[in-house]
Amino acid sequence: MENMEIIKKAFTATIPVLSGYIVLGIGYGMIMASKGFGILWSLGLSLFLYAGTMQFVAIGLLTGGASLLTVLLTTLAVNARHLFYGISMVDKYKGVPKKPFLIFSLSDETYALVSNDLSCKDMTEGSRKKFYFYVSLMDYAYWAIGTALGSLAGAALSFNTAGMGAATPSSVLSQER
């Protein structure tokens, strides 16, 4: 299967993730901006932490002066499920050239798409491995793009984050703008 076909299949499979990650990423970026964190902080956490829920929690930890130990233990508790996801993907990711990136970028949504093979059941093993990579890359990019858009919008607009409390951990919004 040709690379462009694999990319198209991966894009089609990730459209639901695209819609969710862009919206949530925008929300995350806007909240970060409302707390005084610029685009470099917002995007940096999205690119290097890439942990959705934990990133929202991190806002409260960063603004609340949490200790490094608290941050580490909280991150471990919030993301412990990824240990089990990763174990179940050992065989699927065997022989994949970009395995470290696939392991790093294994979010809940990416796991759902690559673990069931529904979108790539007609592919050869080599094409399937490329499909896993493109799904992971696209999902990662969607979150980063949403974060950047939200950070830029949040920096340009003055807004009250009170209405966003229903969708985010309450500790994040404890100090309203």
Secondary structure as the mmCIF struct_conf table of DSSP 4:
data_model
#
loop_
_struct_conf.conf_type_id
_struct_conf.id
_struct_conf.beg_label_comp_id
_struct_conf.beg_label_asym_id
_struct_conf.beg_label_seq_id
_struct_conf.end_label_comp_id
_struct_conf.end_label_asym_id
_struct_conf.end_label_seq_id
HELX_RH_AL_P HELX_RH_AL_P1 ASN A 3 SER A 34
TURN_TY1_P TURN_TY1_P1 LYS A 35 GLY A 36
HELX_RH_AL_P HELX_RH_AL_P2 ILE A 39 PHE A 48
TURN_TY1_P TURN_TY1_P2 LEU A 49 LEU A 49
TURN_TY1_P TURN_TY1_P3 GLY A 52 GLY A 52
HELX_RH_AL_P HELX_RH_AL_P3 THR A 53 GLY A 64
TURN_TY1_P TURN_TY1_P4 GLY A 65 GLY A 65
HELX_RH_AL_P HELX_RH_AL_P4 LEU A 68 ASN A 79
TURN_TY1_P TURN_TY1_P5 ALA A 80 ALA A 80
HELX_RH_AL_P HELX_RH_AL_P5 ARG A 81 SER A 88
TURN_TY1_P TURN_TY1_P6 MET A 89 GLY A 95
TURN_TY1_P TURN_TY1_P7 PRO A 97 LYS A 98
HELX_RH_AL_P HELX_RH_AL_P6 LYS A 99 PHE A 104
TURN_TY1_P TURN_TY1_P8 SER A 105 SER A 105
HELX_RH_AL_P HELX_RH_AL_P7 ASP A 108 ASN A 116
HELX_RH_3T_P HELX_RH_3T_P1 LEU A 118 CYS A 120
TURN_TY1_P TURN_TY1_P9 LYS A 121 ASP A 122
BEND BEND1 MET A 123 MET A 123
HELX_RH_AL_P HELX_RH_AL_P8 GLU A 125 ALA A 156
BEND BEND2 LEU A 157 LEU A 157
HELX_RH_3T_P HELX_RH_3T_P2 THR A 161 ALA A 167
BEND BEND3 THR A 168 THR A 168
HELX_RH_3T_P HELX_RH_3T_P3 SER A 170 LEU A 173
BEND BEND4 SER A 174 GLN A 175
#
